[in-house]
Amino acid sequence: MSLFSFSAFILSLKLSFIGVAFGANVSKKADKEIKKTFDVEQTTLVQTLAQDVPGIDQERLYTVFNEGVLLGYAYLGEASSQTDTYEYLVIFDANFAVKKAKVLVYREDYGSEIGSKRWLKQFLNKTPKDRFAYRQNIAAISGATISVKSMTNAMNNLMISLASWQNNETANKS
């Protein structure tokens, strides 16, 4: 076995182990959405960050692979509603453009309209360079003001954190 094929074999084992170990943190709903978004039957999810970075907990950002090929990234977030929190998923392509945003679990009686595909499509194709502003480029929803503002702030914070992390990663490679 050549050194290259042995290294590829070890990398494959590491990806398999990491995907199993950390994939357990991803809910079935999130896993299903990731596979549907990338139109694949199987994915391997690997934690993207070795440690927390400002604004992003390392256990929330995953790199998505299919048979060793990079498909994109997935972020599992949590945001506040009026009296509780809700969980959401943001799926990015390999260049960190939003492919899908989805509310996975909403625990309130009011405001669940933020989970509608129609409202969430406002975030599609946005990148870490984009910013969101309630009632400017993000539509209001009657009866869901708190949740709309919360999701808008969560997406802004995520994009700002991703942009900062990407800039620091680029600077560290130079």
C-alpha positions as CSV (number, residue, x, y, z in Angstrom):
1,M,0.0,0.0,0.0
2,S,1.5,3.4,-1.0
3,L,1.9,6.2,1.5
4,F,-0.8,8.2,-0.3
5,S,-3.4,5.4,-0.3
6,F,-2.6,4.7,3.4
7,S,-3.1,8.4,4.2
8,A,-6.4,8.4,2.3
9,F,-7.5,5.3,4.2
10,I,-6.6,6.9,7.6
11,L,-8.5,10.1,6.6
12,S,-11.5,8.0,5.5
13,L,-11.5,6.2,8.9
14,K,-11.2,9.6,10.7
15,L,-14.1,11.0,8.8
16,S,-16.2,7.9,9.5
17,F,-15.4,8.0,13.2
18,I,-16.0,11.8,13.5
19,G,-19.2,11.6,11.5
20,V,-20.5,8.9,13.8
21,A,-19.3,10.6,17.0
22,F,-20.6,14.1,16.1
23,G,-23.5,13.0,13.8
24,A,-25.3,11.9,16.9
25,N,-25.6,15.5,18.0
26,V,-27.6,16.3,14.8
27,S,-31.3,15.6,15.1
28,K,-33.0,13.3,12.6
29,K,-34.9,16.3,11.3
30,A,-31.7,18.1,10.6
31,D,-30.0,15.1,9.0
32,K,-33.1,14.6,6.8
33,E,-33.0,18.2,5.6
34,I,-29.3,18.1,4.9
35,K,-29.6,15.0,2.8
36,K,-32.7,16.4,1.0
37,T,-31.0,19.8,0.3
38,F,-27.9,18.1,-1.2
39,D,-30.0,15.4,-2.9
40,V,-27.9,12.5,-1.4
41,E,-28.8,9.4,0.5
42,Q,-25.8,9.5,2.8
43,T,-23.7,12.2,4.4
44,T,-20.8,12.4,6.8
45,L,-20.9,15.4,9.2
46,V,-17.6,16.6,10.6
47,Q,-17.3,19.4,13.1
48,T,-15.8,22.3,11.2
49,L,-14.2,24.1,14.1
50,A,-11.5,22.7,16.4
51,Q,-12.6,25.2,19.1
52,D,-15.3,27.8,19.6
53,V,-14.8,31.0,17.7
54,P,-16.5,34.3,18.7
55,G,-20.2,33.8,17.9
56,I,-20.0,30.2,16.9
57,D,-19.9,27.2,19.2
58,Q,-17.8,24.5,17.7
59,E,-20.5,21.8,18.1
60,R,-23.0,23.8,16.0
61,L,-21.1,24.1,12.7
62,Y,-20.6,21.0,10.5
63,T,-18.8,20.3,7.3
64,V,-21.0,18.1,5.1
65,F,-19.3,15.4,3.0
66,N,-20.7,12.7,0.7
67,E,-18.3,9.9,-0.1
68,G,-15.3,12.2,0.9
69,V,-16.5,15.0,-1.4
70,L,-17.3,18.4,0.2
71,L,-20.9,19.4,-0.3
72,G,-21.2,22.3,2.0
73,Y,-21.8,23.2,5.7
74,A,-24.6,23.0,8.2
75,Y,-25.2,25.2,11.2
76,L,-27.6,24.2,14.0
77,G,-28.7,27.2,15.9
78,E,-31.0,28.2,18.7
79,A,-32.8,31.5,19.1
80,S,-35.2,33.1,21.5
81,S,-38.9,33.4,21.0
82,Q,-41.3,35.2,23.4
83,T,-40.9,32.8,26.4
84,D,-38.8,29.9,25.1
85,T,-36.3,29.1,22.4
86,Y,-36.5,27.4,19.0
87,E,-34.0,25.4,17.0
88,Y,-33.1,26.2,13.4
89,L,-30.9,24.9,10.7
90,V,-28.9,26.8,8.0
91,I,-27.4,24.8,5.2
92,F,-24.6,26.4,3.1
93,D,-23.0,25.4,-0.1
94,A,-19.3,24.9,-0.3
95,N,-18.8,28.7,-0.7
96,F,-21.0,29.6,2.3
97,A,-24.0,30.8,0.4
98,V,-27.2,29.8,2.1
99,K,-28.9,26.9,0.3
100,K,-31.7,26.5,3.0
101,A,-32.9,27.9,6.3
102,K,-35.4,25.9,8.3
103,V,-37.0,26.1,11.7
104,L,-36.7,22.6,13.1
105,V,-38.4,22.9,16.5
106,Y,-40.7,25.8,17.5
107,R,-42.1,25.7,21.0
108,E,-44.5,28.6,21.2
109,D,-48.2,28.9,20.4
110,Y,-47.6,32.1,18.4
111,G,-45.0,33.1,15.9
112,S,-44.5,29.8,14.2
113,E,-45.0,31.5,10.8
114,I,-41.3,32.2,10.8
115,G,-41.0,28.5,9.8
116,S,-42.8,29.0,6.5
117,K,-40.7,28.4,3.4
118,R,-42.0,31.6,1.9
119,W,-40.6,33.7,4.8
120,L,-37.4,31.8,5.1
121,K,-36.5,32.1,1.4
122,Q,-35.4,35.7,2.1
123,F,-32.1,34.2,3.4
124,L,-31.4,32.0,0.3
125,N,-28.2,32.7,-1.6
126,K,-27.0,35.1,1.1
127,T,-23.4,35.0,2.1
128,P,-21.4,36.1,5.2
129,K,-21.0,39.5,3.5
130,D,-24.8,40.1,3.6
131,R,-26.6,41.7,6.5
132,F,-30.3,41.6,7.4
133,A,-32.5,44.4,8.7
134,Y,-36.0,43.9,10.1
135,R,-38.6,45.7,7.8
136,Q,-35.9,46.7,5.4
137,N,-34.8,43.5,3.7
138,I,-36.6,41.1,6.1
139,A,-40.3,41.1,6.0
140,A,-42.4,41.5,9.2
141,I,-45.0,38.9,10.1
142,S,-48.0,40.0,12.1
143,G,-48.2,38.1,15.4
144,A,-44.6,36.9,15.1
145,T,-42.6,40.1,15.7
146,I,-40.4,38.8,18.5
147,S,-39.6,35.6,16.5
148,V,-38.9,37.5,13.3
149,K,-36.6,39.9,15.0
150,S,-34.9,37.0,16.8
151,M,-34.3,35.0,13.6
152,T,-33.1,38.1,11.9
153,N,-30.6,38.8,14.7
154,A,-29.5,35.2,14.8
155,M,-28.9,35.1,11.0
156,N,-27.0,38.4,11.2
157,N,-24.8,37.2,14.1
158,L,-24.1,34.0,12.3
159,M,-23.1,35.8,9.1
160,I,-20.9,38.3,11.0
161,S,-19.2,35.4,12.9
162,L,-18.7,33.4,9.7
163,A,-17.2,36.4,7.9
164,S,-14.9,37.1,10.8
165,W,-13.8,33.5,11.1
166,Q,-13.2,33.3,7.3
167,N,-11.1,36.5,7.4
168,N,-9.0,35.2,10.3
169,E,-8.6,31.8,8.6
170,T,-7.4,33.6,5.4
171,A,-5.0,35.8,7.4
172,N,-3.6,32.8,9.2
173,K,-2.8,31.0,5.9
174,S,-0.9,34.0,4.5
